[in-house]
Amino acid sequence: MINIRLKEVLAAKGITQKELAEVTGLRPTTISEMARNNRTTINKEHLESVMKALDVKEISEIIEYK
C-alpha cells in the first residue's frame, strides 16, 4: 500500500493545508485529498509543487510504501 504522508509533513513544518494550497496554486480540495490519503492518482507536477513548497528533498519523506 502506498501512503501519502502529507498530513504529517505539514504538521512537522507548521504549515496548514490552506497555506500550502496558496503557495503551490493547487486547489484546496487537492491538498485535502492528499493529506487524507484519499487520492487514487497523483499528478507528478502537483507532487513536485508540494515537495518544493515544503522543502522536501527525498520523495520517501512524503510517500511511503507499506
N, C-alpha and C positions, 0 to 999 in steps of 0.2 A: 504494500500500500504506500502511495506517495502522500506525504503530509506537507502542507504549506505552513510554515512556522511564522507567518507574518504577524499574528497577534502577539507572540512572544517577543519578536524583534522590536515591534512598536513599543511595547511596554518597557523593554530594556533601554530603549533610546529616548523614552519620554515623549513620544510623538503620537498624536491622535490620528485616527483614520481620516478625519476631515482635513487635518493639516497635510497629510500625505497626499490626499486627493488634490488639494490645491497646488502643492509643489509639483506633482507629476502631471497634472492636467487630466488624470483619469477620472472617470465617473465615480462618485462616492459608492454607488452600488457595486462597481467592480472591486474596489478596495474592500468593501464589506464582505463580499463573497469570498475573496481571497483570504481575509482574516478569519472567517468562519470555516475555511477549508471546504467550501461548497462548490468551488469551480471544478468542472469536469475537464476543461481545457484551459491552457494558459498560453496567452499570446506572448511570444518571446520579446516583443517590443515593450509590452506592459511590464514584464518581469524585469527587463533591463532598466526601465524608468524607475521602478520601485527600488531596485538594488542601488542605483546611482543616488537617488534621493536619501536613502538610508545609509549610504557609505558602506555597503556590504560588498566585500571583496571576493568571497567564495560562495558559489551557489548553495553549498552544503549548509551555510548559515541560515538560509531561508527555506530550503526544500530538503526534506529527508525521506529516505526510503526505509520503510519498516517491513 
